[in-house]
Amino acid sequence: MPASAPDAGLRASGAATEPPYVVLLHGTSWPTKTWTRAAWRALAIELSRAGFGSRLFAQGPAEAARAAEIAAGLGDVRIEA
């Protein structure tokens, strides 16, 4: 067993330039596991009320379209490329 605590190599880069955010993982490999867009939007709204932004990642046209629908009109939700 190591004598020291584990070190994942993560370091703070200084002062935060944006509010904290939560990454919403809306993409799934099984259509039956896909949560509704309305539910994702409701979660993003609740996170915003709690002081968090939301980030969405999308791979491919279907996920990009879903991310756009989730983020539409919500200022605290950003789609990352």
mmCIF file of the N, C-alpha and C atoms, coordinates in Angstrom:
data_MODEL
# 
_entry.id   MODEL 
# 
loop_
_atom_site.group_PDB 
_atom_site.id 
_atom_site.type_symbol 
_atom_site.label_atom_id 
_atom_site.label_alt_id 
_atom_site.label_comp_id 
_atom_site.label_asym_id 
_atom_site.label_entity_id 
_atom_site.label_seq_id 
_atom_site.pdbx_PDB_ins_code 
_atom_site.Cartn_x 
_atom_site.Cartn_y 
_atom_site.Cartn_z 
_atom_site.occupancy 
_atom_site.B_iso_or_equiv 
_atom_site.pdbx_formal_charge 
_atom_site.auth_seq_id 
_atom_site.auth_comp_id 
_atom_site.auth_asym_id 
_atom_site.auth_atom_id 
_atom_site.pdbx_PDB_model_num 
ATOM 1   N N  . MET A 1 1  ? 0.838   -1.185 0.000   1.00 0.00 ? 1  MET A N  1 
ATOM 2   C CA . MET A 1 1  ? 0.000   0.000  0.000   1.00 0.00 ? 1  MET A CA 1 
ATOM 3   C C  . MET A 1 1  ? 0.881   1.246  0.000   1.00 0.00 ? 1  MET A C  1 
ATOM 4   N N  . PRO A 1 2  ? 0.525   2.222  -0.810  1.00 0.00 ? 2  PRO A N  1 
ATOM 5   C CA . PRO A 1 2  ? 1.288   3.475  -0.803  1.00 0.00 ? 2  PRO A CA 1 
ATOM 6   C C  . PRO A 1 2  ? 1.161   4.187  0.540   1.00 0.00 ? 2  PRO A C  1 
ATOM 7   N N  . ALA A 1 3  ? 2.202   4.880  0.908   1.00 0.00 ? 3  ALA A N  1 
ATOM 8   C CA . ALA A 1 3  ? 2.207   5.624  2.166   1.00 0.00 ? 3  ALA A CA 1 
ATOM 9   C C  . ALA A 1 3  ? 1.507   6.975  2.025   1.00 0.00 ? 3  ALA A C  1 
ATOM 10  N N  . SER A 1 4  ? 1.368   7.461  0.804   1.00 0.00 ? 4  SER A N  1 
ATOM 11  C CA . SER A 1 4  ? 0.753   8.784  0.601   1.00 0.00 ? 4  SER A CA 1 
ATOM 12  C C  . SER A 1 4  ? -0.639  8.637  -0.014  1.00 0.00 ? 4  SER A C  1 
ATOM 13  N N  . ALA A 1 5  ? -1.385  9.722  0.081   1.00 0.00 ? 5  ALA A N  1 
ATOM 14  C CA . ALA A 1 5  ? -2.733  9.745  -0.492  1.00 0.00 ? 5  ALA A CA 1 
ATOM 15  C C  . ALA A 1 5  ? -2.643  9.699  -2.018  1.00 0.00 ? 5  ALA A C  1 
ATOM 16  N N  . PRO A 1 6  ? -3.658  9.176  -2.695  1.00 0.00 ? 6  PRO A N  1 
ATOM 17  C CA . PRO A 1 6  ? -3.643  9.163  -4.159  1.00 0.00 ? 6  PRO A CA 1 
ATOM 18  C C  . PRO A 1 6  ? -3.607  10.575 -4.728  1.00 0.00 ? 6  PRO A C  1 
ATOM 19  N N  . ASP A 1 7  ? -2.990  10.734 -5.873  1.00 0.00 ? 7  ASP A N  1 
ATOM 20  C CA . ASP A 1 7  ? -2.904  12.029 -6.540  1.00 0.00 ? 7  ASP A CA 1 
ATOM 21  C C  . ASP A 1 7  ? -3.327  11.839 -7.984  1.00 0.00 ? 7  ASP A C  1 
ATOM 22  N N  . ALA A 1 8  ? -4.497  12.408 -8.341  1.00 0.00 ? 8  ALA A N  1 
ATOM 23  C CA . ALA A 1 8  ? -5.015  12.283 -9.704  1.00 0.00 ? 8  ALA A CA 1 
ATOM 24  C C  . ALA A 1 8  ? -4.404  13.315 -10.651 1.00 0.00 ? 8  ALA A C  1 
ATOM 25  N N  . GLY A 1 9  ? -3.596  14.205 -10.131 1.00 0.00 ? 9  GLY A N  1 
ATOM 26  C CA . GLY A 1 9  ? -2.947  15.201 -10.987 1.00 0.00 ? 9  GLY A CA 1 
ATOM 27  C C  . GLY A 1 9  ? -3.807  16.409 -11.298 1.00 0.00 ? 9  GLY A C  1 
ATOM 28  N N  . LEU A 1 10 ? -4.933  16.561 -10.624 1.00 0.00 ? 10 LEU A N  1 
ATOM 29  C CA . LEU A 1 10 ? -5.812  17.702 -10.875 1.00 0.00 ? 10 LEU A CA 1 
ATOM 30  C C  . LEU A 1 10 ? -5.354  18.888 -10.037 1.00 0.00 ? 10 LEU A C  1 
ATOM 31  N N  . ARG A 1 11 ? -5.244  20.040 -10.648 1.00 0.00 ? 11 ARG A N  1 
ATOM 32  C CA . ARG A 1 11 ? -4.803  21.250 -9.954  1.00 0.00 ? 11 ARG A CA 1 
ATOM 33  C C  . ARG A 1 11 ? -5.731  22.405 -10.305 1.00 0.00 ? 11 ARG A C  1 
ATOM 34  N N  . ALA A 1 12 ? -6.034  23.229 -9.337  1.00 0.00 ? 12 ALA A N  1 
ATOM 35  C CA . ALA A 1 12 ? -6.818  24.439 -9.588  1.00 0.00 ? 12 ALA A CA 1 
ATOM 36  C C  . ALA A 1 12 ? -5.961  25.385 -10.418 1.00 0.00 ? 12 ALA A C  1 
ATOM 37  N N  . SER A 1 13 ? -6.568  26.042 -11.381 1.00 0.00 ? 13 SER A N  1 
ATOM 38  C CA . SER A 1 13 ? -5.808  26.910 -12.276 1.00 0.00 ? 13 SER A CA 1 
ATOM 39  C C  . SER A 1 13 ? -5.869  28.369 -11.863 1.00 0.00 ? 13 SER A C  1 
ATOM 40  N N  . GLY A 1 14 ? -6.299  28.667 -10.670 1.00 0.00 ? 14 GLY A N  1 
ATOM 41  C CA . GLY A 1 14 ? -6.385  30.047 -10.224 1.00 0.00 ? 14 GLY A CA 1 
ATOM 42  C C  . GLY A 1 14 ? -7.831  30.445 -9.992  1.00 0.00 ? 14 GLY A C  1 
ATOM 43  N N  . ALA A 1 15 ? -8.082  31.734 -10.099 1.00 0.00 ? 15 ALA A N  1 
ATOM 44  C CA . ALA A 1 15 ? -9.427  32.247 -9.844  1.00 0.00 ? 15 ALA A CA 1 
ATOM 45  C C  . ALA A 1 15 ? -10.406 31.742 -10.895 1.00 0.00 ? 15 ALA A C  1 
ATOM 46  N N  . ALA A 1 16 ? -11.591 31.375 -10.453 1.00 0.00 ? 16 ALA A N  1 
ATOM 47  C CA . ALA A 1 16 ? -12.631 30.915 -11.387 1.00 0.00 ? 16 ALA A CA 1 
ATOM 48  C C  . ALA A 1 16 ? -13.099 32.085 -12.237 1.00 0.00 ? 16 ALA A C  1 
ATOM 49  N N  . THR A 1 17 ? -13.264 31.844 -13.521 1.00 0.00 ? 17 THR A N  1 
ATOM 50  C CA . THR A 1 17 ? -13.713 32.907 -14.424 1.00 0.00 ? 17 THR A CA 1 
ATOM 51  C C  . THR A 1 17 ? -15.192 32.784 -14.746 1.00 0.00 ? 17 THR A C  1 
ATOM 52  N N  . GLU A 1 18 ? -15.833 31.727 -14.286 1.00 0.00 ? 18 GLU A N  1 
ATOM 53  C CA . GLU A 1 18 ? -17.253 31.542 -14.524 1.00 0.00 ? 18 GLU A CA 1 
ATOM 54  C C  . GLU A 1 18 ? -17.861 30.823 -13.331 1.00 0.00 ? 18 GLU A C  1 
ATOM 55  N N  . PRO A 1 19 ? -19.168 30.912 -13.182 1.00 0.00 ? 19 PRO A N  1 
ATOM 56  C CA . PRO A 1 19 ? -19.806 30.216 -12.060 1.00 0.00 ? 19 PRO A CA 1 
ATOM 57  C C  . PRO A 1 19 ? -19.643 28.705 -12.196 1.00 0.00 ? 19 PRO A C  1 
ATOM 58  N N  . PRO A 1 20 ? -19.821 27.984 -11.109 1.00 0.00 ? 20 PRO A N  1 
ATOM 59  C CA . PRO A 1 20 ? -19.730 26.527 -11.197 1.00 0.00 ? 20 PRO A CA 1 
ATOM 60  C C  . PRO A 1 20 ? -20.809 25.967 -12.118 1.00 0.00 ? 20 PRO A C  1 
ATOM 61  N N  . TYR A 1 21 ? -20.510 24.834 -12.712 1.00 0.00 ? 21 TYR A N  1 
ATOM 62  C CA . TYR A 1 21 ? -21.479 24.219 -13.610 1.00 0.00 ? 21 TYR A CA 1 
ATOM 63  C C  . TYR A 1 21 ? -21.485 22.712 -13.441 1.00 0.00 ? 21 TYR A C  1 
ATOM 64  N N  . VAL A 1 22 ? -22.551 22.106 -13.935 1.00 0.00 ? 22 VAL A N  1 
ATOM 65  C CA . VAL A 1 22 ? -22.737 20.665 -13.900 1.00 0.00 ? 22 VAL A CA 1 
ATOM 66  C C  . VAL A 1 22 ? -22.789 20.174 -15.346 1.00 0.00 ? 22 VAL A C  1 
ATOM 67  N N  . VAL A 1 23 ? -22.097 19.092 -15.649 1.00 0.00 ? 23 VAL A N  1 
ATOM 68  C CA . VAL A 1 23 ? -22.139 18.500 -16.982 1.00 0.00 ? 23 VAL A CA 1 
ATOM 69  C C  . VAL A 1 23 ? -23.330 17.544 -17.028 1.00 0.00 ? 23 VAL A C  1 
ATOM 70  N N  . LEU A 1 24 ? -24.250 17.797 -17.939 1.00 0.00 ? 24 LEU A N  1 
ATOM 71  C CA . LEU A 1 24 ? -25.425 16.947 -18.108 1.00 0.00 ? 24 LEU A CA 1 
ATOM 72  C C  . LEU A 1 24 ? -25.146 15.956 -19.234 1.00 0.00 ? 24 LEU A C  1 
ATOM 73  N N  . LEU A 1 25 ? -25.105 14.682 -18.905 1.00 0.00 ? 25 LEU A N  1 
ATOM 74  C CA . LEU A 1 25 ? -24.796 13.632 -19.875 1.00 0.00 ? 25 LEU A CA 1 
ATOM 75  C C  . LEU A 1 25 ? -26.094 13.079 -20.444 1.00 0.00 ? 25 LEU A C  1 
ATOM 76  N N  . HIS A 1 26 ? -26.583 13.738 -21.474 1.00 0.00 ? 26 HIS A N  1 
ATOM 77  C CA . HIS A 1 26 ? -27.889 13.418 -22.043 1.00 0.00 ? 26 HIS A CA 1 
ATOM 78  C C  . HIS A 1 26 ? -27.840 12.318 -23.096 1.00 0.00 ? 26 HIS A C  1 
ATOM 79  N N  . GLY A 1 27 ? -26.668 11.973 -23.590 1.00 0.00 ? 27 GLY A N  1 
ATOM 80  C CA . GLY A 1 27 ? -26.552 10.955 -24.638 1.00 0.00 ? 27 GLY A CA 1 
ATOM 81  C C  . GLY A 1 27 ? -26.488 9.553  -24.047 1.00 0.00 ? 27 GLY A C  1 
ATOM 82  N N  . THR A 1 28 ? -27.127 8.605  -24.697 1.00 0.00 ? 28 THR A N  1 
ATOM 83  C CA . THR A 1 28 ? -27.072 7.208  -24.264 1.00 0.00 ? 28 THR A CA 1 
ATOM 84  C C  . THR A 1 28 ? -26.880 6.319  -25.482 1.00 0.00 ? 28 THR A C  1 
ATOM 85  N N  . SER A 1 29 ? -26.470 5.105  -25.232 1.00 0.00 ? 29 SER A N  1 
ATOM 86  C CA . SER A 1 29 ? -26.320 4.165  -26.341 1.00 0.00 ? 29 SER A CA 1 
ATOM 87  C C  . SER A 1 29 ? -27.595 3.359  -26.573 1.00 0.00 ? 29 SER A C  1 
ATOM 88  N N  . TRP A 1 30 ? -28.532 3.395  -25.644 1.00 0.00 ? 30 TRP A N  1 
ATOM 89  C CA . TRP A 1 30 ? -29.792 2.673  -25.753 1.00 0.00 ? 30 TRP A CA 1 
ATOM 90  C C  . TRP A 1 30 ? -30.947 3.666  -25.778 1.00 0.00 ? 30 TRP A C  1 
ATOM 91  N N  . PRO A 1 31 ? -31.748 3.681  -26.811 1.00 0.00 ? 31 PRO A N  1 
ATOM 92  C CA . PRO A 1 31 ? -32.896 4.614  -26.856 1.00 0.00 ? 31 PRO A CA 1 
ATOM 93  C C  . PRO A 1 31 ? -33.837 4.482  -25.663 1.00 0.00 ? 31 PRO A C  1 
ATOM 94  N N  . THR A 1 32 ? -33.947 3.287  -25.099 1.00 0.00 ? 32 THR A N  1 
ATOM 95  C CA . THR A 1 32 ? -34.841 3.091  -23.962 1.00 0.00 ? 32 THR A CA 1 
ATOM 96  C C  . THR A 1 32 ? -34.309 3.739  -22.683 1.00 0.00 ? 32 THR A C  1 
ATOM 97  N N  . LYS A 1 33 ? -33.042 4.147  -22.687 1.00 0.00 ? 33 LYS A N  1 
ATOM 98  C CA . LYS A 1 33 ? -32.452 4.804  -21.518 1.00 0.00 ? 33 LYS A CA 1 
ATOM 99  C C  . LYS A 1 33 ? -32.451 6.327  -21.649 1.00 0.00 ? 33 LYS A C  1 
ATOM 100 N N  . THR A 1 34 ? -32.929 6.840  -22.773 1.00 0.00 ? 34 THR A N  1 
ATOM 101 C CA . THR A 1 34 ? -32.897 8.273  -23.017 1.00 0.00 ? 34 THR A CA 1 
ATOM 102 C C  . THR A 1 34 ? -33.976 8.968  -22.201 1.00 0.00 ? 34 THR A C  1 
ATOM 103 N N  . TRP A 1 35 ? -33.547 9.968  -21.433 1.00 0.00 ? 35 TRP A N  1 
ATOM 104 C CA . TRP A 1 35 ? -34.460 10.766 -20.626 1.00 0.00 ? 35 TRP A CA 1 
ATOM 105 C C  . TRP A 1 35 ? -35.111 11.808 -21.528 1.00 0.00 ? 35 TRP A C  1 
ATOM 106 N N  . THR A 1 36 ? -36.285 12.294 -21.195 1.00 0.00 ? 36 THR A N  1 
ATOM 107 C CA . THR A 1 36 ? -36.972 13.265 -22.048 1.00 0.00 ? 36 THR A CA 1 
ATOM 108 C C  . THR A 1 36 ? -36.265 14.619 -22.027 1.00 0.00 ? 36 THR A C  1 
ATOM 109 N N  . ARG A 1 37 ? -36.432 15.357 -23.108 1.00 0.00 ? 37 ARG A N  1 
ATOM 110 C CA . ARG A 1 37 ? -35.868 16.709 -23.184 1.00 0.00 ? 37 ARG A CA 1 
ATOM 111 C C  . ARG A 1 37 ? -36.475 17.596 -22.110 1.00 0.00 ? 37 ARG A C  1 
ATOM 112 N N  . ALA A 1 38 ? -37.770 17.430 -21.862 1.00 0.00 ? 38 ALA A N  1 
ATOM 113 C CA . ALA A 1 38 ? -38.444 18.226 -20.826 1.00 0.00 ? 38 ALA A CA 1 
ATOM 114 C C  . ALA A 1 38 ? -37.831 17.964 -19.451 1.00 0.00 ? 38 ALA A C  1 
ATOM 115 N N  . ALA A 1 39 ? -37.480 16.729 -19.175 1.00 0.00 ? 39 ALA A N  1 
ATOM 116 C CA . ALA A 1 39 ? -36.871 16.398 -17.886 1.00 0.00 ? 39 ALA A CA 1 
ATOM 117 C C  . ALA A 1 39 ? -35.472 17.018 -17.771 1.00 0.00 ? 39 ALA A C  1 
ATOM 118 N N  . TRP A 1 40 ? -34.689 16.971 -18.860 1.00 0.00 ? 40 TRP A N  1 
ATOM 119 C CA . TRP A 1 40 ? -33.362 17.609 -18.846 1.00 0.00 ? 40 TRP A CA 1 
ATOM 120 C C  . TRP A 1 40 ? -33.490 19.109 -18.645 1.00 0.00 ? 40 TRP A C  1 
ATOM 121 N N  . ARG A 1 41 ? -34.464 19.713 -19.326 1.00 0.00 ? 41 ARG A N  1 
ATOM 122 C CA . ARG A 1 41 ? -34.668 21.156 -19.181 1.00 0.00 ? 41 ARG A CA 1 
ATOM 123 C C  . ARG A 1 41 ? -35.068 21.503 -17.746 1.00 0.00 ? 41 ARG A C  1 
ATOM 124 N N  . ALA A 1 42 ? -35.953 20.708 -17.162 1.00 0.00 ? 42 ALA A N  1 
ATOM 125 C CA . ALA A 1 42 ? -36.369 20.944 -15.779 1.00 0.00 ? 42 ALA A CA 1 
ATOM 126 C C  . ALA A 1 42 ? -35.179 20.853 -14.831 1.00 0.00 ? 42 ALA A C  1 
ATOM 127 N N  . LEU A 1 43 ? -34.303 19.863 -15.058 1.00 0.00 ? 43 LEU A N  1 
ATOM 128 C CA . LEU A 1 43 ? -33.107 19.729 -14.238 1.00 0.00 ? 43 LEU A CA 1 
ATOM 129 C C  . LEU A 1 43 ? -32.200 20.947 -14.404 1.00 0.00 ? 43 LEU A C  1 
ATOM 130 N N  . ALA A 1 44 ? -31.994 21.397 -15.636 1.00 0.00 ? 44 ALA A N  1 
ATOM 131 C CA . ALA A 1 44 ? -31.152 22.568 -15.889 1.00 0.00 ? 44 ALA A CA 1 
ATOM 132 C C  . ALA A 1 44 ? -31.722 23.811 -15.207 1.00 0.00 ? 44 ALA A C  1 
ATOM 133 N N  . ILE A 1 45 ? -33.022 23.958 -15.218 1.00 0.00 ? 45 ILE A N  1 
ATOM 134 C CA . ILE A 1 45 ? -33.662 25.107 -14.557 1.00 0.00 ? 45 ILE A CA 1 
ATOM 135 C C  . ILE A 1 45 ? -33.445 25.042 -13.051 1.00 0.00 ? 45 ILE A C  1 
ATOM 136 N N  . GLU A 1 46 ? -33.608 23.866 -12.466 1.00 0.00 ? 46 GLU A N  1 
ATOM 137 C CA . GLU A 1 46 ? -33.384 23.705 -11.023 1.00 0.00 ? 46 GLU A CA 1 
ATOM 138 C C  . GLU A 1 46 ? -31.920 23.970 -10.666 1.00 0.00 ? 46 GLU A C  1 
ATOM 139 N N  . LEU A 1 47 ? -31.003 23.505 -11.492 1.00 0.00 ? 47 LEU A N  1 
ATOM 140 C CA . LEU A 1 47 ? -29.591 23.772 -11.254 1.00 0.00 ? 47 LEU A CA 1 
ATOM 141 C C  . LEU A 1 47 ? -29.308 25.268 -11.310 1.00 0.00 ? 47 LEU A C  1 
ATOM 142 N N  . SER A 1 48 ? -29.916 25.963 -12.263 1.00 0.00 ? 48 SER A N  1 
ATOM 143 C CA . SER A 1 48 ? -29.744 27.402 -12.380 1.00 0.00 ? 48 SER A CA 1 
ATOM 144 C C  . SER A 1 48 ? -30.246 28.108 -11.125 1.00 0.00 ? 48 SER A C  1 
ATOM 145 N N  . ARG A 1 49 ? -31.393 27.694 -10.633 1.00 0.00 ? 49 ARG A N  1 
ATOM 146 C CA . ARG A 1 49 ? -31.951 28.281 -9.397  1.00 0.00 ? 49 ARG A CA 1 
ATOM 147 C C  . ARG A 1 49 ? -31.015 28.061 -8.207  1.00 0.00 ? 49 ARG A C  1 
ATOM 148 N N  . ALA A 1 50 ? -30.262 26.968 -8.248  1.00 0.00 ? 50 ALA A N  1 
ATOM 149 C CA . ALA A 1 50 ? -29.324 26.651 -7.170  1.00 0.00 ? 50 ALA A CA 1 
ATOM 150 C C  . ALA A 1 50 ? -27.953 27.305 -7.383  1.00 0.00 ? 50 ALA A C  1 
ATOM 151 N N  . GLY A 1 51 ? -27.808 28.067 -8.472  1.00 0.00 ? 51 GLY A N  1 
ATOM 152 C CA . GLY A 1 51 ? -26.558 28.779 -8.719  1.00 0.00 ? 51 GLY A CA 1 
ATOM 153 C C  . GLY A 1 51 ? -25.559 28.073 -9.611  1.00 0.00 ? 51 GLY A C  1 
ATOM 154 N N  . PHE A 1 52 ? -26.006 27.048 -10.325 1.00 0.00 ? 52 PHE A N  1 
ATOM 155 C CA . PHE A 1 52 ? -25.111 26.299 -11.212 1.00 0.00 ? 52 PHE A CA 1 
ATOM 156 C C  . PHE A 1 52 ? -25.522 26.483 -12.662 1.00 0.00 ? 52 PHE A C  1 
ATOM 157 N N  . GLY A 1 53 ? -24.531 26.578 -13.530 1.00 0.00 ? 53 GLY A N  1 
ATOM 158 C CA . GLY A 1 53 ? -24.790 26.498 -14.954 1.00 0.00 ? 53 GLY A CA 1 
ATOM 159 C C  . GLY A 1 53 ? -24.804 25.036 -15.362 1.00 0.00 ? 53 GLY A C  1 
ATOM 160 N N  . SER A 1 54 ? -25.133 24.787 -16.606 1.00 0.00 ? 54 SER A N  1 
ATOM 161 C CA . SER A 1 54 ? -25.126 23.424 -17.136 1.00 0.00 ? 54 SER A CA 1 
ATOM 162 C C  . SER A 1 54 ? -24.333 23.404 -18.433 1.00 0.00 ? 54 SER A C  1 
ATOM 163 N N  . ARG A 1 55 ? -23.624 22.311 -18.667 1.00 0.00 ? 55 ARG A N  1 
ATOM 164 C CA . ARG A 1 55 ? -22.885 22.109 -19.898 1.00 0.00 ? 55 ARG A CA 1 
ATOM 165 C C  . ARG A 1 55 ? -23.354 20.811 -20.536 1.00 0.00 ? 55 ARG A C  1 
ATOM 166 N N  . LEU A 1 56 ? -23.556 20.864 -21.839 1.00 0.00 ? 56 LEU A N  1 
ATOM 167 C CA . LEU A 1 56 ? -23.971 19.699 -22.608 1.00 0.00 ? 56 LEU A CA 1 
ATOM 168 C C  . LEU A 1 56 ? -22.912 19.402 -23.659 1.00 0.00 ? 56 LEU A C  1 
ATOM 169 N N  . PHE A 1 57 ? -22.573 18.150 -23.819 1.00 0.00 ? 57 PHE A N  1 
ATOM 170 C CA . PHE A 1 57 ? -21.691 17.710 -24.883 1.00 0.00 ? 57 PHE A CA 1 
ATOM 171 C C  . PHE A 1 57 ? -22.521 16.887 -25.853 1.00 0.00 ? 57 PHE A C  1 
ATOM 172 N N  . ALA A 1 58 ? -22.165 16.921 -27.109 1.00 0.00 ? 58 ALA A N  1 
ATOM 173 C CA . ALA A 1 58 ? -22.934 16.196 -28.114 1.00 0.00 ? 58 ALA A CA 1 
ATOM 174 C C  . ALA A 1 58 ? -21.990 15.596 -29.142 1.00 0.00 ? 58 ALA A C  1 
ATOM 175 N N  . GLN A 1 59 ? -22.283 14.370 -29.520 1.00 0.00 ? 59 GLN A N  1 
ATOM 176 C CA . GLN A 1 59 ? -21.515 13.689 -30.561 1.00 0.00 ? 59 GLN A CA 1 
ATOM 177 C C  . GLN A 1 59 ? -22.491 13.265 -31.650 1.00 0.00 ? 59 GLN A C  1 
ATOM 178 N N  . GLY A 1 60 ? -22.333 13.827 -32.805 1.00 0.00 ? 60 GLY A N  1 
ATOM 179 C CA . GLY A 1 60 ? -23.184 13.476 -33.935 1.00 0.00 ? 60 GLY A CA 1 
ATOM 180 C C  . GLY A 1 60 ? -24.433 14.333 -34.007 1.00 0.00 ? 60 GLY A C  1 
ATOM 181 N N  . PRO A 1 61 ? -25.120 14.270 -35.150 1.00 0.00 ? 61 PRO A N  1 
ATOM 182 C CA . PRO A 1 61 ? -26.270 15.132 -35.404 1.00 0.00 ? 61 PRO A CA 1 
ATOM 183 C C  . PRO A 1 61 ? -27.444 14.912 -34.444 1.00 0.00 ? 61 PRO A C  1 
ATOM 184 N N  . ALA A 1 62 ? -27.732 13.671 -34.082 1.00 0.00 ? 62 ALA A N  1 
ATOM 185 C CA . ALA A 1 62 ? -28.879 13.406 -33.205 1.00 0.00 ? 62 ALA A CA 1 
ATOM 186 C C  . ALA A 1 62 ? -28.651 14.010 -31.817 1.00 0.00 ? 62 ALA A C  1 
ATOM 187 N N  . GLU A 1 63 ? -27.465 13.813 -31.258 1.00 0.00 ? 63 GLU A N  1 
ATOM 188 C CA . GLU A 1 63 ? -27.168 14.383 -29.945 1.00 0.00 ? 63 GLU A CA 1 
ATOM 189 C C  . GLU A 1 63 ? -27.094 15.899 -30.009 1.00 0.00 ? 63 GLU A C  1 
ATOM 190 N N  . ALA A 1 64 ? -26.546 16.432 -31.097 1.00 0.00 ? 64 ALA A N  1 
ATOM 191 C CA . ALA A 1 64 ? -26.474 17.889 -31.242 1.00 0.00 ? 64 ALA A CA 1 
ATOM 192 C C  . ALA A 1 64 ? -27.872 18.496 -31.285 1.00 0.00 ? 64 ALA A C  1 
ATOM 193 N N  . ALA A 1 65 ? -28.787 17.851 -31.984 1.00 0.00 ? 65 ALA A N  1 
ATOM 194 C CA . ALA A 1 65 ? -30.167 18.346 -32.049 1.00 0.00 ? 65 ALA A CA 1 
ATOM 195 C C  . ALA A 1 65 ? -30.823 18.270 -30.678 1.00 0.00 ? 65 ALA A C  1 
ATOM 196 N N  . ARG A 1 66 ? -30.611 17.168 -29.960 1.00 0.00 ? 66 ARG A N  1 
ATOM 197 C CA . ARG A 1 66 ? -31.191 17.029 -28.619 1.00 0.00 ? 66 ARG A CA 1 
ATOM 198 C C  . ARG A 1 66 ? -30.605 18.086 -27.685 1.00 0.00 ? 66 ARG A C  1 
ATOM 199 N N  . ALA A 1 67 ? -29.297 18.302 -27.739 1.00 0.00 ? 67 ALA A N  1 
ATOM 200 C CA . ALA A 1 67 ? -28.660 19.314 -26.889 1.00 0.00 ? 67 ALA A CA 1 
ATOM 201 C C  . ALA A 1 67 ? -29.214 20.696 -27.191 1.00 0.00 ? 67 ALA A C  1 
ATOM 202 N N  . ALA A 1 68 ? -29.415 21.003 -28.468 1.00 0.00 ? 68 ALA A N  1 
ATOM 203 C CA . ALA A 1 68 ? -29.967 22.307 -28.844 1.00 0.00 ? 68 ALA A CA 1 
ATOM 204 C C  . ALA A 1 68 ? -31.377 22.487 -28.299 1.00 0.00 ? 68 ALA A C  1 
ATOM 205 N N  . GLU A 1 69 ? -32.176 21.436 -28.340 1.00 0.00 ? 69 GLU A N  1 
ATOM 206 C CA . GLU A 1 69 ? -33.537 21.515 -27.800 1.00 0.00 ? 69 GLU A CA 1 
ATOM 207 C C  . GLU A 1 69 ? -33.515 21.687 -26.284 1.00 0.00 ? 69 GLU A C  1 
ATOM 208 N N  . ILE A 1 70 ? -32.611 21.013 -25.608 1.00 0.00 ? 70 ILE A N  1 
ATOM 209 C CA . ILE A 1 70 ? -32.503 21.146 -24.155 1.00 0.00 ? 70 ILE A CA 1 
ATOM 210 C C  . ILE A 1 70 ? -32.079 22.561 -23.783 1.00 0.00 ? 70 ILE A C  1 
ATOM 211 N N  . ALA A 1 71 ? -31.124 23.126 -24.501 1.00 0.00 ? 71 ALA A N  1 
ATOM 212 C CA . ALA A 1 71 ? -30.553 24.418 -24.161 1.00 0.00 ? 71 ALA A CA 1 
ATOM 213 C C  . ALA A 1 71 ? -31.375 25.624 -24.633 1.00 0.00 ? 71 ALA A C  1 
ATOM 214 N N  . ALA A 1 72 ? -32.301 25.413 -25.549 1.00 0.00 ? 72 ALA A N  1 
ATOM 215 C CA . ALA A 1 72 ? -33.031 26.524 -26.166 1.00 0.00 ? 72 ALA A CA 1 
ATOM 216 C C  . ALA A 1 72 ? -33.641 27.468 -25.127 1.00 0.00 ? 72 ALA A C  1 
ATOM 217 N N  . GLY A 1 73 ? -33.211 28.716 -25.173 1.00 0.00 ? 73 GLY A N  1 
ATOM 218 C CA . GLY A 1 73 ? -33.773 29.736 -24.316 1.00 0.00 ? 73 GLY A CA 1 
ATOM 219 C C  . GLY A 1 73 ? -33.293 29.718 -22.874 1.00 0.00 ? 73 GLY A C  1 
ATOM 220 N N  . LEU A 1 74 ? -32.404 28.822 -22.530 1.00 0.00 ? 74 LEU A N  1 
ATOM 221 C CA . LEU A 1 74 ? -31.878 28.752 -21.153 1.00 0.00 ? 74 LEU A CA 1 
ATOM 222 C C  . LEU A 1 74 ? -30.485 29.342 -21.126 1.00 0.00 ? 74 LEU A C  1 
ATOM 223 N N  . GLY A 1 75 ? -30.359 30.506 -20.539 1.00 0.00 ? 75 GLY A N  1 
ATOM 224 C CA . GLY A 1 75 ? -29.085 31.237 -20.545 1.00 0.00 ? 75 GLY A CA 1 
ATOM 225 C C  . GLY A 1 75 ? -27.945 30.573 -19.808 1.00 0.00 ? 75 GLY A C  1 
ATOM 226 N N  . ASP A 1 76 ? -28.256 29.747 -18.810 1.00 0.00 ? 76 ASP A N  1 
ATOM 227 C CA . ASP A 1 76 ? -27.201 29.102 -18.040 1.00 0.00 ? 76 ASP A CA 1 
ATOM 228 C C  . ASP A 1 76 ? -26.770 27.772 -18.614 1.00 0.00 ? 76 ASP A C  1 
ATOM 229 N N  . VAL A 1 77 ? -27.305 27.391 -19.770 1.00 0.00 ? 77 VAL A N  1 
ATOM 230 C CA . VAL A 1 77 ? -26.964 26.114 -20.393 1.00 0.00 ? 77 VAL A CA 1 
ATOM 231 C C  . VAL A 1 77 ? -26.128 26.392 -21.628 1.00 0.00 ? 77 VAL A C  1 
ATOM 232 N N  . ARG A 1 78 ? -24.968 25.738 -21.703 1.00 0.00 ? 78 ARG A N  1 
ATOM 233 C CA . ARG A 1 78 ? -24.073 25.947 -22.844 1.00 0.00 ? 78 ARG A CA 1 
ATOM 234 C C  . ARG A 1 78 ? -23.747 24.601 -23.469 1.00 0.00 ? 78 ARG A C  1 
ATOM 235 N N  . ILE A 1 79 ? -23.710 24.567 -24.773 1.00 0.00 ? 79 ILE A N  1 
ATOM 236 C CA . ILE A 1 79 ? -23.310 23.367 -25.500 1.00 0.00 ? 79 ILE A CA 1 
ATOM 237 C C  . ILE A 1 79 ? -21.833 23.483 -25.821 1.00 0.00 ? 79 ILE A C  1 
ATOM 238 N N  . GLU A 1 80 ? -21.073 22.490 -25.416 1.00 0.00 ? 80 GLU A N  1 
ATOM 239 C CA . GLU A 1 80 ? -19.630 22.465 -25.654 1.00 0.00 ? 80 GLU A CA 1 
ATOM 240 C C  . GLU A 1 80 ? -19.335 21.628 -26.880 1.00 0.00 ? 80 GLU A C  1 
ATOM 241 N N  . ALA A 1 81 ? -18.413 22.103 -27.687 1.00 0.00 ? 81 ALA A N  1 
ATOM 242 C CA . ALA A 1 81 ? -18.026 21.367 -28.891 1.00 0.00 ? 81 ALA A CA 1 
ATOM 243 C C  . ALA A 1 81 ? -17.027 20.295 -28.571 1.00 0.00 ? 81 ALA A C  1 
# 
